[in-house]
């Protein structure tokens, strides 16, 4: 891979303009998106600095969030970004998403559908396949455990009621909240979503476990079966 020409290399910039020095001096929050990408990229390609390359990436994908769910073929046209650099960027994005979800740690009480959506939106909204989770709660709606039930396809995830009930028994859960995403971004529940939720509610009633809600995560939006009058 061709390296930066000396005139464009960040190391030749004034020190107060270099992203790394700027980060140490003023904090990471002061860096632009392109500068943050430059620190991951480390170098650009012939005629462009790492910051220039960061700007090109943002122009191609529209935003940092756009990097996480873009088709791999779109990276091929960006000179200076091979598989290793792409992996570094995507790994950093995943760390960010996990950090955002861990900020609302699996502790405390769930008080509203908004609490649930805020907890899982960063991890689920950009996935290309449906992922179904079940949150196990105690009698005060405190989170005991979050379990991945099924990792599906771009069109659906088909959870089994018996699997969820087995997890509820395992953790002595008094209540359950189900969460899954729609990769399309549309949070309208499908017919299968409605049928499944009804079957799970019936099973929970038999086992004396309360189905608190079922949340569908979309593109910066969510649907609550309780608020929608379907539960």
Secondary structure, 3 states (H helix, E strand, C coil): CCCCCCCCCHHHCCHHHCHHHHHHHHCHHHCCHHHHHHHHHCCCECCECHHHHHHHHHHHHCCHHHHCCCCHHHHCCCCCCCHHHHHHHHHHHHHHHHHHHHHCCCCCECCCHHHHHHHHHHHHCCCCCCEEEEEEECCCCEEEEEEEEEECCCCCCCCCHHHHHHHHHHCCCCEEEEEEECCCCCCCCCHHHHHHHHHHHHHHHHHCCEEEEEEEECCCCEEECCCCCCC
